[in-house]
Amino acid sequence: MGCCSLDCFVYFVLSIALAFMAVSTTLPLPPDSNITKTNRPITHHDPLSLNASKALRQSNFKAIATLLHVSSEIFLSSSPSTTLFAIDDSSLFNTSSLPPLFLKQLLQYHTLPLRLPMEELLKKPQGTCLPTLLRHQSVQISSVDKESRRAEVNHVMISHPDMFLGDSLVIHGVLGPFSPLLPHMDHIPRSSLCQSDSNKTIIEEEEAVPVKIDWTRIIQLLSSNGFVPFAIGLHSVLNRIIADQHKNLTGVTILATPNLVSLSSASPLLYEVMRRHILAQRLTKKDLASMPDKALLKTLDPYQDLIITRRGIVNSSQCFMISGVEIVAPDMFSSNNFVIHGISHTLELPRA
């Protein structure tokens, strides 16, 4: 980013911070809000916000650092404990056309009224929904890998875990926003990842119940609807797929192509190709469309994720690709434990 761009960015952050301060002082708390005010005074010289801002700046999260320093009440005044997911600067730099009130909601959507360091977050089961400061909105722990100590929220990678650890404040850095950012947005759309009654407690402590995937039905549907090569490929490696699933599945998403690369059933590549075309979670077209740009999708290969890419911020939330491939026939077949999408062509295997 050049000097001119950097100066513009600094002025942008400061203007947004001042706008936040104005919005915060003129808008009362909604009467049906479930957030209670605390008596803890927050000032711009509070050591907590100063130390947290310093940690953010050291990790190059300068926009959130400035906002936390100048307008810390957005993050810290509504709960005795807070976890903030700091959005990287490059994502916020593209939000200059969005109104300050929406940006305030965006930051509230990335702030939890509880203390959740990475060690505790990794103990939560995949699919756990967490409350945010944005009324009746929650986010989901969409992926947890205890071995590599990696986790995703709303399919966005936590890139800087435990960037700041305080007695009442935890800050993690994330690669992008938890919600798509489109022009003329005036509110955060409700995510389909956490569909729960707004009056219920959002945090679920129980493990998601594993289900038996109806693989036979999936293969039958593929075979009878123009996906014969894909069905044959899946059938050829099915026993190995089932045997290799160390973690119980709660659902799968099949990304089926009618033009599967011709491979022998004995080929080791066939197994890799099939695993790359199966997501380890049931995701409808609506679920996928609600995910932000660069969201990661877990496949049955634990080392190879797919990625959501959008064609530009000016387009509809429906315009996205999965690792460079379009969904041409969404939600072709669906049940409680699987959904099948038709895609334009075979997903390429990453080169070694």
Buried (B, 14 or more C-beta within 10 A) or exposed (E): EEEEEEEBBEEBBEEBBEBBBEBBEEEEEEEEBEBEEEEEEBEBEBEBBBEBBEBBBEBEBBBBBBBBBBBBBBBBBBBBBBBBBBBBBEBBBEBEEBBBBBBBBBBBBBBBBBBBEBEEBBEBEBBBBBBBBBBBBBBBBBBBEEEEEBBBBBBBBBBBBBBBBBEEBBBBBBBBBBBBBBEEBEEBEBBBBBEEEEEEEBBBEEEBEEBEBBBEEBBEBBBEBBBEBBBBBBBBBBEEBEEEBEEEBBBBBBBBBBEBBEBEEEBEEBBBBBBBBBBBBBBBBEBBBBBBBBBBBBBBBBEBBBBBBBEEEEEEBEEBBBBEBBBEBBEBBBBEBBBBBBBBBBBEBEEE
